[in-house]
Amino acid sequence: MNLGYDLRVIWAVAVKDIRVALTDRVFTIGSVIIPLNFLLLFILFVIGGGLAPTAVVLQDNGPYARQFVAAMRRAHSFTITETSAADARQQISEGRIVAIVTVPATFDADLRAGRRVALPVTVNNLEVDFTNDIRRAVPLAITSFYSEAYPNQVVVQAREVDTQARDTNYIQYLSVSILVVGVMLGGLLQAGSSAAREYERQTVKELMLSPASRWAIETGKVLGAAALNLFSAAIVIAVVILAFQVIPVNWGELLGFTLLIVTIFVALGVLLGTLARRRQSMIPLAMGLTLPIFFLSGAFGPVNWGSPTIAAIARALPVYYAIGAFQHAFHGFDTTETGPGVNALVLLGFAALAVALSVLVVRRERVAH
């Protein structure tokens, strides 16, 4: 084994792959745009479906009525629009809002007199998630309002103790998880296209017949694809930081975990490209792998909060540990049972395994005569 020769092979293969990729603009640009579109698509999905659009018909302008509407706004479950009864009915019939909450004209007077207040709530129960949000949030707003308006009568109140130093909204949390999946998708596409291109252009024969070791060839391909994928990852990270104002609390962790995660998914991309052998197959293959893993790996919240079966599956996937690593780097959260140090070791193991599998597959390849 000649280490100096192998290092020259690694460098030559990496440089060659970078040059070829830069001339093949369609797949190179696609490996950047597709992960970015993936991020924006899911963020738009969350923005559109986070809060239930609700019309409030305020028939009483007294201080208690206004205080109740303020309690609804603080419930973080509604997008509230104050409007007339006729306009609210038209909006709900057209499917533009989920619910109508009517504050009756006698709201303040009834409260002062100690009379029971009937609060009409009209719900368009077409979609169960929004419907349940309304059913939970309206009683919560009533309880919150009543505890503030009559503190001496409500003697049982919740005293919140936060485990985290600061709140993080759902878009800030989810964008970090999607960032990991975007890096994964970009790595699979970039490295997979590079490996498949060798078979389409028959240049794989030259590599197989060369005296260079298979591990040096594969390491060079991983290195070249990783360099290109880091550019894609930097763009997605910049969008998360600049557009969504998600500022990392630990830049060193972000850099280290980015390099590690890129290596894993690029090595897996080389493996898939070697097996697929066609660049056109890489986009559906990468998307087909990415989407299920995205939903299984705790992108929307820690997997321990959900099904034990899904949690067990997630722990066998590198994305689970990658999401945990990035959540710690950006927010300081521990979303996995293991800490960032153990997550780094696990990710290193996945990276080594991915490279070893791609080398093994290449060694078993036979050059056509």
C-alpha positions as CSV (number, residue, x, y, z in Angstrom):
1,M,0.0,0.0,0.0
2,N,1.5,3.3,-1.2
3,L,-0.1,6.1,0.9
4,G,1.5,8.9,-1.1
5,Y,0.1,7.5,-4.4
6,D,-3.3,6.9,-2.8
7,L,-3.4,10.5,-1.6
8,R,-2.6,11.7,-5.1
9,V,-5.4,9.5,-6.5
10,I,-7.9,10.9,-3.9
11,W,-7.0,14.5,-4.9
12,A,-7.1,13.8,-8.6
13,V,-10.5,12.1,-8.5
14,A,-11.9,14.9,-6.3
15,V,-10.7,17.6,-8.6
16,K,-11.9,15.8,-11.7
17,D,-15.4,15.3,-10.3
18,I,-15.6,19.0,-9.3
19,R,-14.6,20.1,-12.8
20,V,-17.0,17.7,-14.5
21,A,-19.9,18.7,-12.2
22,L,-19.3,22.4,-12.9
23,T,-19.7,21.8,-16.6
24,D,-22.8,19.7,-16.0
25,R,-24.9,22.7,-14.9
26,V,-28.3,21.0,-14.9
27,F,-27.6,18.5,-12.2
28,T,-25.3,20.8,-10.3
29,I,-27.9,23.6,-10.1
30,G,-30.6,21.1,-9.3
31,S,-28.6,19.7,-6.3
32,V,-28.7,23.3,-4.9
33,I,-32.2,24.4,-5.9
34,I,-34.1,21.2,-4.9
35,P,-33.0,21.2,-1.2
36,L,-33.8,24.9,-1.0
37,N,-37.2,24.4,-2.5
38,F,-37.7,21.5,0.0
39,L,-37.0,23.9,2.8
40,L,-39.3,26.7,1.5
41,L,-42.1,24.2,0.7
42,F,-42.3,22.9,4.2
43,I,-42.0,26.3,5.8
44,L,-44.9,27.6,3.7
45,F,-46.9,24.5,4.7
46,V,-46.3,25.4,8.4
47,I,-47.1,29.1,7.9
48,G,-50.3,28.2,6.2
49,G,-51.4,25.6,8.7
50,G,-50.1,26.8,12.1
51,L,-53.0,29.0,13.4
52,A,-56.7,28.6,12.9
53,P,-58.2,31.7,11.1
54,T,-61.0,32.9,13.3
55,A,-63.5,35.8,13.0
56,V,-64.5,37.6,16.2
57,V,-67.8,39.4,16.1
58,L,-67.5,41.9,18.9
59,Q,-71.0,43.1,19.8
60,D,-69.8,44.6,23.1
61,N,-67.0,47.1,23.3
62,G,-66.7,47.1,27.1
63,P,-63.4,46.5,28.9
64,Y,-64.2,42.9,29.7
65,A,-65.1,42.1,26.1
66,R,-61.8,43.7,24.9
67,Q,-59.9,41.8,27.6
68,F,-61.4,38.5,26.4
69,V,-60.3,39.2,22.8
70,A,-56.8,40.0,24.1
71,A,-56.8,36.6,25.9
72,M,-57.7,34.9,22.7
73,R,-54.8,36.6,20.9
74,R,-52.4,35.4,23.6
75,A,-53.6,31.8,23.2
76,H,-51.3,31.4,20.1
77,S,-53.9,29.3,18.4
78,F,-55.9,31.8,16.4
79,T,-55.4,34.2,13.6
80,I,-58.0,36.7,14.7
81,T,-60.0,39.1,12.5
82,E,-62.6,41.4,14.1
83,T,-65.5,41.8,11.7
84,S,-69.3,42.0,11.4
85,A,-71.7,39.1,11.8
86,A,-72.7,39.2,8.2
87,D,-69.1,39.3,6.9
88,A,-68.1,36.4,9.3
89,R,-70.9,34.2,8.0
90,Q,-69.8,34.9,4.4
91,Q,-66.2,34.1,5.2
92,I,-67.1,30.8,6.9
93,S,-69.4,29.8,4.0
94,E,-66.6,30.5,1.5
95,G,-64.2,28.4,3.6
96,R,-61.9,31.3,4.4
97,I,-62.1,30.9,8.2
98,V,-62.4,28.0,10.6
99,A,-64.6,29.5,13.3
100,I,-66.7,32.5,14.4
101,V,-66.6,33.6,18.0
102,T,-69.3,36.0,18.9
103,V,-68.9,38.2,22.0
104,P,-72.6,39.1,22.9
105,A,-73.7,42.6,23.5
106,T,-74.5,41.8,27.2
107,F,-71.0,40.4,27.9
108,D,-69.8,43.0,30.3
109,A,-73.2,43.6,31.9
110,D,-73.7,39.8,32.5
111,L,-70.3,39.5,34.1
112,R,-70.8,42.4,36.4
113,A,-74.2,41.0,37.5
114,G,-72.8,37.5,38.0
115,R,-75.0,36.0,35.3
116,R,-73.9,33.1,33.1
117,V,-72.5,34.2,29.7
118,A,-73.2,32.1,26.6
119,L,-70.4,32.6,24.1
120,P,-71.5,31.4,20.6
121,V,-68.8,29.6,18.7
122,T,-69.5,28.5,15.2
123,V,-67.0,25.9,13.9
124,N,-66.4,24.7,10.3
125,N,-65.5,21.2,11.3
126,L,-64.3,20.2,7.9
127,E,-60.7,19.6,9.1
128,V,-60.2,17.8,12.4
129,D,-56.9,19.4,13.4
130,F,-58.1,22.9,13.1
131,T,-61.4,21.9,14.7
132,N,-59.7,20.4,17.7
133,D,-57.5,23.5,17.9
134,I,-60.6,25.7,18.3
135,R,-62.2,23.3,20.8
136,R,-59.1,23.4,23.0
137,A,-58.1,27.0,22.6
138,V,-61.5,28.7,23.2
139,P,-61.9,27.2,26.7
140,L,-58.2,28.0,27.4
141,A,-58.8,31.6,26.4
142,I,-61.9,31.7,28.7
143,T,-59.9,30.4,31.6
144,S,-57.1,32.8,31.0
145,F,-59.4,35.7,30.7
146,Y,-61.4,34.8,33.8
147,S,-58.2,34.3,36.0
148,E,-57.1,37.8,35.0
149,A,-60.5,39.5,35.3
150,Y,-61.4,37.8,38.6
151,P,-58.1,36.7,40.2
152,N,-59.7,36.4,43.7
153,Q,-62.2,33.9,42.4
154,V,-59.8,31.7,40.4
155,V,-57.7,30.2,43.2
156,V,-56.1,27.5,41.1
157,Q,-53.6,28.8,38.5
158,A,-50.8,27.1,36.6
159,R,-47.3,28.2,37.5
160,E,-45.1,27.5,34.5
161,V,-41.4,26.4,35.0
162,D,-39.5,26.4,31.7
163,T,-36.8,23.8,31.0
164,Q,-35.3,25.9,28.2
165,A,-33.7,29.3,28.5
166,R,-36.0,30.8,25.8
167,D,-39.0,30.0,23.7
168,T,-38.6,28.9,20.1
169,N,-41.5,29.2,17.6
170,Y,-42.4,26.3,15.4
171,I,-40.9,27.7,12.3
172,Q,-37.5,28.3,14.0
173,Y,-37.6,24.7,15.3
174,L,-38.8,23.0,12.1
175,S,-36.5,25.0,9.8
176,V,-33.4,23.4,11.6
177,S,-34.9,19.9,11.1
178,I,-35.6,20.6,7.4
179,L,-32.1,22.0,7.0
180,V,-30.7,18.5,7.9
181,V,-33.0,16.9,5.4
182,G,-32.0,19.5,2.8
183,V,-28.4,18.7,3.3
184,M,-29.2,15.0,3.0
185,L,-31.1,15.5,-0.3
186,G,-28.4,17.7,-1.7
187,G,-25.7,15.2,-0.8
188,L,-27.6,12.2,-2.3
189,L,-28.2,14.1,-5.5
190,Q,-24.8,15.6,-6.0
191,A,-22.8,12.5,-5.1
192,G,-25.2,10.1,-6.7
193,S,-25.2,12.0,-10.0
194,S,-21.4,12.1,-10.0
195,A,-21.2,8.3,-9.5
196,A,-23.9,7.5,-12.0
197,R,-22.2,9.8,-14.6
198,E,-19.2,7.4,-14.6
199,Y,-21.4,4.6,-15.8
200,E,-23.3,6.7,-18.4
201,R,-20.0,7.9,-19.9
202,Q,-18.2,4.6,-19.5
203,T,-15.4,6.3,-17.7
204,V,-15.9,3.8,-14.9
205,K,-13.9,1.3,-16.9
206,E,-10.8,3.5,-16.7
207,L,-11.2,3.8,-13.0
208,M,-11.6,0.0,-12.6
209,L,-8.6,-0.8,-14.7
210,S,-6.3,1.7,-13.1
211,P,-3.8,0.6,-10.5
212,A,-5.4,2.9,-8.0
213,S,-7.1,1.3,-4.9
214,R,-10.8,1.2,-4.7
215,W,-10.9,3.0,-1.4
216,A,-8.8,5.9,-2.8
217,I,-11.2,6.3,-5.8
218,E,-14.2,6.2,-3.6
219,T,-12.7,8.6,-1.0
220,G,-11.8,11.0,-3.8
221,K,-15.4,10.9,-5.1
222,V,-16.8,11.5,-1.7
223,L,-14.4,14.4,-1.2
224,G,-15.2,16.0,-4.5
225,A,-19.0,15.7,-4.0
226,A,-18.7,16.9,-0.4
227,A,-16.9,20.1,-1.5
228,L,-19.8,20.8,-3.9
229,N,-22.4,19.8,-1.4
230,L,-20.9,22.2,1.2
231,F,-21.8,25.0,-1.2
232,S,-25.4,23.8,-1.4
233,A,-25.5,23.4,2.4
234,A,-24.1,26.9,3.0
235,I,-26.9,28.4,0.9
236,V,-29.6,26.5,2.8
237,I,-28.0,27.5,6.2
238,A,-27.8,31.1,5.1
239,V,-31.5,31.1,4.2
240,V,-32.3,29.6,7.7
241,I,-30.2,32.2,9.4
242,L,-31.0,35.3,7.4
243,A,-34.6,34.7,6.3
244,F,-35.9,32.9,9.5
245,Q,-33.6,34.6,12.0
246,V,-32.4,31.3,13.5
247,I,-29.0,32.3,14.9
248,P,-26.8,29.4,16.0
249,V,-25.9,29.4,19.7
250,N,-22.7,27.4,18.9
251,W,-21.0,28.2,15.6
252,G,-18.3,25.6,16.2
253,E,-20.8,22.8,16.6
254,L,-22.6,24.0,13.5
255,L,-19.5,23.8,11.3
256,G,-18.3,20.5,12.7
257,F,-21.7,18.8,12.4
258,T,-22.2,20.2,8.9
259,L,-18.9,18.7,7.7
260,L,-19.8,15.4,9.4
261,I,-23.4,15.2,8.0
262,V,-22.3,16.2,4.5
263,T,-19.8,13.3,4.6
264,I,-22.4,10.8,5.6
265,F,-25.0,11.7,2.9
266,V,-22.4,12.2,0.2
267,A,-21.0,8.7,0.9
268,L,-24.5,7.3,0.7
269,G,-25.1,9.2,-2.5
270,V,-22.0,7.7,-4.1
271,L,-23.3,4.3,-3.0
272,L,-26.7,4.9,-4.5
273,G,-25.3,6.4,-7.7
274,T,-23.1,3.3,-8.1
275,L,-26.2,1.1,-7.8
276,A,-28.5,3.2,-9.9
277,R,-26.0,4.0,-12.7
278,R,-28.3,6.6,-14.3
279,R,-28.5,10.2,-13.2
280,Q,-32.2,10.5,-14.2
281,S,-32.9,7.8,-11.6
282,M,-31.2,9.7,-8.8
283,I,-33.9,12.5,-8.3
284,P,-36.9,10.1,-7.7
285,L,-34.6,7.7,-5.7
286,A,-33.3,10.5,-3.5
287,M,-36.8,12.0,-2.9
288,G,-38.2,8.6,-2.3
289,L,-35.7,8.0,0.5
290,T,-35.7,11.5,1.9
291,L,-39.4,12.0,2.5
292,P,-40.1,8.9,4.6
293,I,-36.9,9.4,6.6
294,F,-37.9,13.1,7.1
295,F,-41.2,12.1,8.8
296,L,-39.6,9.2,10.8
297,S,-36.6,11.0,12.3
298,G,-38.2,13.6,14.6
299,A,-38.3,16.6,12.3
300,F,-41.5,17.9,13.9
301,G,-40.6,17.3,17.5
302,P,-38.6,14.8,19.6
303,V,-39.4,11.3,18.6
304,N,-39.8,10.2,22.3
305,W,-43.0,12.3,22.4
306,G,-44.6,10.0,19.9
307,S,-44.9,6.3,19.1
308,P,-42.3,4.0,20.7
309,T,-42.1,2.0,17.4
310,I,-41.3,5.1,15.4
311,A,-38.8,6.2,18.0
312,A,-37.0,2.8,17.7
313,I,-36.9,3.1,13.9
314,A,-35.6,6.7,14.1
315,R,-32.7,5.7,16.4
316,A,-31.4,3.4,13.6
317,L,-31.2,6.3,11.1
318,P,-28.4,8.9,10.9
319,V,-31.0,11.7,10.3
320,Y,-32.3,11.3,13.9
321,Y,-28.8,12.1,15.3
322,A,-28.2,14.8,12.7
323,I,-31.4,16.6,13.7
324,G,-30.4,16.3,17.4
325,A,-26.9,17.7,16.6
326,F,-28.3,20.7,14.6
327,Q,-31.0,21.5,17.2
328,H,-28.2,21.7,19.8
329,A,-26.0,23.8,17.6
330,F,-28.8,26.2,16.7
331,H,-30.9,26.3,19.9
332,G,-29.0,24.5,22.6
333,F,-31.8,21.9,22.7
334,D,-31.2,18.2,23.6
335,T,-33.9,16.4,21.5
336,T,-32.2,13.0,21.7
337,E,-31.5,10.8,24.6
338,T,-27.8,11.1,23.8
339,G,-25.9,14.4,24.1
340,P,-24.0,16.2,21.3
341,G,-20.8,14.3,22.1
342,V,-22.4,10.8,21.7
343,N,-24.3,12.1,18.6
344,A,-21.0,13.1,17.1
345,L,-19.5,9.6,17.7
346,V,-22.6,7.9,16.2
347,L,-22.5,10.2,13.2
348,L,-18.8,9.4,12.7
349,G,-19.7,5.7,12.8
350,F,-22.4,6.2,10.1
351,A,-19.9,8.2,8.0
352,A,-17.3,5.4,8.2
353,L,-20.0,2.8,7.5
354,A,-21.3,4.7,4.4
355,V,-17.8,5.1,2.9
356,A,-17.0,1.4,3.6
357,L,-20.2,0.2,1.9
358,S,-19.5,2.3,-1.1
359,V,-16.0,0.9,-1.4
360,L,-17.3,-2.6,-1.0
361,V,-19.8,-2.2,-3.7
362,V,-17.2,-0.8,-6.1
363,R,-14.9,-3.7,-5.3
364,R,-17.6,-6.1,-6.4
365,E,-18.2,-4.3,-9.7
366,R,-17.0,-6.0,-12.9
367,V,-15.9,-4.1,-15.8
368,A,-17.7,-5.1,-19.0
369,H,-15.5,-6.5,-21.7
